[in-house]
Amino acid sequence: MRKTLSVVAAIIENEKREILCALRSPKMSIPNHWEFPGGKIQDGESPVKAIEREINEELKCTIKAEEQFFKSHYDYETFSIDLTAIKCTLETGFPTAHEHSTLIWLKRENLDSLKWAPADVETMECLAKEAL
């Protein structure tokens, strides 16, 4: 039976209305694909607490989860992802890549120019539509 992981992704927007995108490193699963930063929800943890913890751990900054943006499900070959994307605001610090290869800020209309991890594609498409 396929394992399903519950994960969260942060939609972090800067003052220029650009969205933070993270490139998965060659050492990570699904390497060299872009994603919205985040991670697994731990047992007993809410999506809000999970995203705030994950961003603090991964990007060494603090965010505030504002609102759920999009929920999706994706079946990879050996596992499945239940993804909750949450719009967040940057509270303190500045996101820096520690686990990822790089971070960039992109306008919504340019999001589809990147090679996204399959589980993040639907979220990216919804964000891109906000630009219209």
SEBA-174938 format. One record per residue (C-alpha): residue number from 1; residue in three letters; x, y, z. Coordinates in Angstrom, 3 decimals. Layout:
N
(NUM; 'Ala'; (X; Y; Z))
...
//
This chain:
132
(1; 'Met'; (0.000; 0.000; 0.000))
(2; 'Arg'; (1.213; 3.465; -0.916))
(3; 'Lys'; (2.186; 5.756; 1.961))
(4; 'Thr'; (0.519; 9.198; 2.057))
(5; 'Leu'; (2.444; 12.128; 3.520))
(6; 'Ser'; (0.654; 15.215; 4.832))
(7; 'Val'; (2.746; 18.257; 3.970))
(8; 'Val'; (2.474; 22.028; 4.087))
(9; 'Ala'; (3.836; 24.640; 1.703))
(10; 'Ala'; (4.343; 28.349; 2.370))
(11; 'Ile'; (3.202; 30.959; -0.106))
(12; 'Ile'; (5.394; 33.870; 1.011))
(13; 'Glu'; (4.955; 37.152; -0.828))
(14; 'Asn'; (7.297; 40.139; -0.616))
(15; 'Glu'; (6.494; 43.854; -0.853))
(16; 'Lys'; (6.869; 43.679; -4.666))
(17; 'Arg'; (4.138; 40.994; -4.797))
(18; 'Glu'; (6.713; 38.348; -5.730))
(19; 'Ile'; (6.408; 34.764; -4.473))
(20; 'Leu'; (9.274; 32.850; -2.829))
(21; 'Cys'; (10.309; 29.750; -4.819))
(22; 'Ala'; (12.824; 27.153; -3.623))
(23; 'Leu'; (14.959; 24.856; -5.791))
(24; 'Arg'; (15.281; 21.345; -4.365))
(25; 'Ser'; (18.936; 20.347; -4.030))
(26; 'Pro'; (20.435; 17.349; -5.867))
(27; 'Lys'; (20.519; 15.526; -2.481))
(28; 'Met'; (16.751; 15.838; -1.930))
(29; 'Ser'; (14.055; 13.593; -3.383))
(30; 'Ile'; (12.698; 15.044; -6.639))
(31; 'Pro'; (16.000; 16.907; -7.120))
(32; 'Asn'; (16.407; 20.085; -9.169))
(33; 'His'; (12.694; 20.871; -9.174))
(34; 'Trp'; (11.132; 24.023; -7.762))
(35; 'Glu'; (8.720; 24.018; -4.861))
(36; 'Phe'; (7.045; 26.249; -2.339))
(37; 'Pro'; (9.082; 25.712; 0.837))
(38; 'Gly'; (7.604; 23.664; 3.656))
(39; 'Gly'; (7.600; 20.100; 4.867))
(40; 'Lys'; (5.880; 17.277; 6.672))
(41; 'Ile'; (3.212; 17.817; 9.297))
(42; 'Gln'; (4.248; 15.993; 12.471))
(43; 'Asp'; (1.804; 13.878; 14.501))
(44; 'Gly'; (-0.537; 16.083; 16.518))
(45; 'Glu'; (0.626; 19.239; 14.732))
(46; 'Ser'; (-1.720; 21.659; 12.962))
(47; 'Pro'; (-0.875; 22.821; 9.433))
(48; 'Val'; (-0.328; 26.356; 10.805))
(49; 'Lys'; (2.176; 25.210; 13.429))
(50; 'Ala'; (3.841; 22.893; 10.908))
(51; 'Ile'; (4.444; 25.623; 8.316))
(52; 'Glu'; (5.750; 28.097; 10.885))
(53; 'Arg'; (8.127; 25.449; 12.294))
(54; 'Glu'; (9.289; 24.182; 8.896))
(55; 'Ile'; (10.114; 27.649; 7.546))
(56; 'Asn'; (12.004; 28.522; 10.720))
(57; 'Glu'; (14.024; 25.288; 10.408))
(58; 'Glu'; (14.595; 25.380; 6.630))
(59; 'Leu'; (14.939; 29.091; 5.870))
(60; 'Lys'; (16.052; 30.524; 9.252))
(61; 'Cys'; (13.339; 33.191; 9.361))
(62; 'Thr'; (9.947; 33.490; 11.024))
(63; 'Ile'; (6.617; 33.707; 9.270))
(64; 'Lys'; (3.007; 34.056; 10.301))
(65; 'Ala'; (0.502; 31.728; 8.639))
(66; 'Glu'; (-2.386; 33.875; 7.385))
(67; 'Glu'; (-4.833; 31.730; 5.427))
(68; 'Gln'; (-5.143; 28.382; 3.725))
(69; 'Phe'; (-4.749; 28.950; -0.012))
(70; 'Phe'; (-5.080; 25.580; -1.700))
(71; 'Lys'; (-5.274; 21.852; -0.916))
(72; 'Ser'; (-4.246; 19.164; -3.354))
(73; 'His'; (-3.316; 15.504; -3.638))
(74; 'Tyr'; (-0.600; 14.012; -5.837))
(75; 'Asp'; (0.338; 10.371; -6.407))
(76; 'Tyr'; (4.032; 9.792; -7.045))
(77; 'Glu'; (5.202; 6.335; -8.074))
(78; 'Thr'; (5.955; 5.103; -4.533))
(79; 'Phe'; (4.090; 7.534; -2.254))
(80; 'Ser'; (1.346; 10.161; -2.208))
(81; 'Ile'; (1.265; 13.749; -0.981))
(82; 'Asp'; (-1.636; 15.604; 0.629))
(83; 'Leu'; (-0.486; 19.217; 0.277))
(84; 'Thr'; (-1.883; 22.218; 2.125))
(85; 'Ala'; (-0.569; 25.521; 0.758))
(86; 'Ile'; (-0.819; 28.411; 3.202))
(87; 'Lys'; (-0.373; 32.112; 2.486))
(88; 'Cys'; (2.155; 33.513; 4.956))
(89; 'Thr'; (3.781; 36.818; 5.819))
(90; 'Leu'; (7.426; 37.250; 6.691))
(91; 'Glu'; (7.774; 38.327; 10.329))
(92; 'Thr'; (11.504; 38.445; 11.102))
(93; 'Gly'; (14.700; 37.680; 9.241))
(94; 'Phe'; (15.142; 36.983; 5.549))
(95; 'Pro'; (14.748; 33.548; 3.944))
(96; 'Thr'; (18.101; 31.880; 3.252))
(97; 'Ala'; (18.725; 28.557; 1.526))
(98; 'His'; (20.143; 25.865; 3.809))
(99; 'Glu'; (18.586; 22.660; 2.479))
(100; 'His'; (17.641; 24.020; -0.954))
(101; 'Ser'; (20.072; 24.890; -3.763))
(102; 'Thr'; (18.700; 28.402; -4.144))
(103; 'Leu'; (15.738; 30.680; -3.451))
(104; 'Ile'; (14.251; 33.219; -5.844))
(105; 'Trp'; (11.358; 35.681; -5.826))
(106; 'Leu'; (9.103; 35.584; -8.890))
(107; 'Lys'; (6.038; 37.469; -10.070))
(108; 'Arg'; (2.924; 35.306; -10.377))
(109; 'Glu'; (2.889; 35.610; -14.163))
(110; 'Asn'; (6.409; 34.091; -14.336))
(111; 'Leu'; (5.859; 31.118; -12.025))
(112; 'Asp'; (5.162; 28.725; -14.890))
(113; 'Ser'; (8.651; 29.359; -16.313))
(114; 'Leu'; (10.154; 27.011; -13.694))
(115; 'Lys'; (10.294; 23.199; -13.613))
(116; 'Trp'; (8.060; 22.485; -10.596))
(117; 'Ala'; (7.882; 19.387; -8.421))
(118; 'Pro'; (4.705; 17.630; -9.604))
(119; 'Ala'; (2.912; 18.021; -6.248))
(120; 'Asp'; (3.373; 21.830; -6.416))
(121; 'Val'; (2.083; 22.345; -9.968))
(122; 'Glu'; (-1.603; 22.849; -9.084))
(123; 'Thr'; (-0.738; 25.384; -6.384))
(124; 'Met'; (1.534; 27.255; -8.823))
(125; 'Glu'; (-1.226; 27.325; -11.439))
(126; 'Cys'; (-3.728; 28.771; -8.930))
(127; 'Leu'; (-1.239; 31.452; -7.918))
(128; 'Ala'; (-0.492; 32.304; -11.548))
(129; 'Lys'; (-4.231; 32.805; -12.164))
(130; 'Glu'; (-4.282; 35.450; -9.421))
(131; 'Ala'; (-2.131; 37.602; -11.733))
(132; 'Leu'; (-4.945; 37.817; -14.321))
//
